[in-house]
Amino acid sequence: MNLTVEPILTTDVSDLGEGPHWNDQNQQLYYVDAFAGYVHRYCPRLNSDVKINLGDLVTIIIPIANDTNHFLISLRNKIIKFNWIRETFDVIAECAAEHNGKERFNDGKIDAAGRLWIGTVLEGPDGVIKSGGSLYRFNVDNLKFIKMTENFTISNGMAWNHNNTLMYFNDSEDRKIWLFDFDLHKGTINNRRIFLDLDKHSNSFKSDEYPDGMTIDSDDYIWTSMYNGGRIVRIDPQTRQVMMSISIPALRTTSLTFGGENFNEIFVTTGADTNEQEKYPMAGKIFKIKFKNNNEQINGKKAFQFKF
């Protein structure tokens, strides 16, 4: 396809850019610099970026519906309601301490009913991630997390098909994309099975790349960023084949989201790597993919906001 891949800003670099969310109401991109503790707001019209430091690990930033100034943010093992204007926050809920406080949040998304789904990782005493992560759904009625499924290593990207009958979920470390039957009304998942095991598709995936952030387009094709692969891929939900691979000039491609006025642009977050700086001088920047030919457009759907 005829497309361009360009950084949106020439100066700002993230240590580990993550969690991009396009807000169609104000046409701005929100994302985080995870371990540096920053939340960002990028305005394409002004080509400007504003960032605020929260002093701890952040992995998601999601607008709260009908509230232009407040955002739902993960702050290590807490979910907070953040006031962008005042730069203050209130803790809404915390992750259960069943693993002696070593369980923390990672990637999360909002479903079509406005509910938060968020995965966790489990850190050992030495800080090394080990198996034991879970996928939770947040219940706004009692401000509690409900464990929906477990036994993941690095829980990551998630997406739903357009009729909200299927939910996809990445476990990066295990190199698997999981698939569940999804009930939007009840907010439940069942029939857990492997959608794609990268280890069994060596012709399509490199042995040292991992599925990270995920989104879905208007044709229900799965898009996932390949961490340590320097690319994003489009996967056919029926054949499970990679239909498109787009190279990104950064090895650590972490996540992606559709954006722009017609959701026909893709924003890709990346991480910096000092060991690869000479080979990937733009690593850590946020990239925008733009399709040049209107006859070849690929469109996404808008990201949902949290209903609180």
Protein Blocks (a to p, Z undefined) as FASTA:
>chain_A
ZZddddfbfkbccfbgghiacdfklopacdddfknopacdddfklopacdddehiacfbd
cddehiakbccddehjaccdddfklopacdfbdcdfklgopaccddddddfkopacdddd
dddfkopacehiacddddfklopacdfbghifbdcdddddfkopaccdddfklopacddd
ddfknopaehiacfbdfklmmmlpcfkbccfbddddfkopacdddehklpacdddfklop
afbdcddfbfblfbdcdedjkopaccddddddfklmmmmmmgoiacddddfblklcccdd
ddddddZZ
